[in-house]
Amino acid sequence: MASSVLANELHRRLTFRAEERVGWLAAQIEAGGVSLFGLLTTSVALGWLDATVGQAQPVLQIALVAAVTGLIGLMRFIALRWIFRPTETAAAQ
């Protein structure tokens, strides 16, 4: 959890340069929510793999986790960059 909080803060300050636009708590809630969604999605994908294939090959599990993690990372970037972005009026205040 500590590394997630640190990563969220570094993204807020360095990646998105949103230090002035987005408060610390809002950034943690938004990014934490997206991360939780990613964790749940990965868990569901692994459950689906186990239910359909049975005792899956480790290589298949690793490939699935890598694919889902990459997709969630992309979705997280999009969400934090464009969806959770403050509106022009909120940024002006």
C-alpha positions in Angstrom: 0.0 0.0 0.0 2.8 2.4 0.8 4.4 1.9 -2.6 1.0 2.6 -4.2 0.5 5.8 -2.3 4.1 6.9 -3.2 3.5 6.0 -6.9 0.2 7.9 -6.9 1.9 11.0 -5.5 4.8 10.8 -7.9 2.3 10.5 -10.8 0.3 13.5 -9.5 3.4 15.7 -9.2 5.7 14.5 -12.0 3.8 12.6 -14.7 0.6 14.7 -14.7 1.9 17.9 -13.1 -1.4 18.1 -11.3 0.0 19.3 -7.9 -2.0 22.6 -8.1 -5.1 21.1 -9.7 -5.7 17.9 -7.7 -5.4 17.6 -3.9 -3.5 14.7 -2.3 -6.6 12.9 -0.9 -8.5 13.2 -4.2 -5.6 11.8 -6.1 -5.2 8.9 -3.7 -9.0 8.0 -3.8 -9.1 8.2 -7.6 -5.9 6.3 -8.3 -6.6 3.9 -5.5 -10.1 3.1 -6.9 -8.7 2.5 -10.3 -6.0 0.2 -8.8 -8.6 -1.7 -6.8 -10.6 -2.2 -10.0 -7.4 -3.6 -11.6 -6.9 -6.0 -8.7 -10.5 -7.2 -8.9 -10.2 -7.6 -12.7 -7.0 -9.6 -12.4 -8.6 -11.9 -9.8 -11.7 -12.5 -12.0 -9.5 -13.3 -15.0 -7.5 -15.8 -13.0 -10.7 -17.3 -11.6 -12.1 -17.6 -15.1 -8.8 -19.2 -16.3 -9.0 -21.8 -13.5 -12.6 -22.5 -14.2 -12.2 -23.0 -17.9 -8.8 -24.7 -18.2 -8.6 -26.3 -14.7 -5.1 -26.7 -13.4 -3.6 -24.1 -15.8 0.0 -24.1 -17.0 2.1 -21.5 -15.1 3.1 -19.9 -18.4 -0.6 -19.4 -19.2 -1.2 -17.8 -15.8 1.8 -15.5 -16.2 0.7 -14.5 -19.7 -2.9 -13.8 -18.5 -1.6 -11.7 -15.6 0.7 -9.8 -17.8 -2.0 -9.1 -20.4 -4.6 -8.0 -17.8 -2.0 -5.9 -15.9 -1.0 -4.2 -19.1 -4.6 -3.5 -20.1 -5.4 -2.2 -16.6 -2.3 0.0 -16.6 -3.4 1.6 -19.9 -6.9 2.1 -18.6 -5.5 3.6 -15.4 -3.4 6.0 -17.3 -6.4 7.0 -19.5 -8.7 7.4 -16.4 -6.2 9.5 -14.5 -5.2 11.6 -17.5 -8.6 12.4 -19.0 -11.5 11.1 -17.0 -10.5 12.4 -13.5 -9.1 15.6 -15.0 -10.6 18.7 -13.4 -12.9 20.7 -15.6 -11.7 24.1 -16.8 -14.0 25.9 -14.3 -12.8 23.8 -11.4 -9.1 24.4 -12.4 -9.7 28.2 -12.6 -11.1 28.4 -9.0 
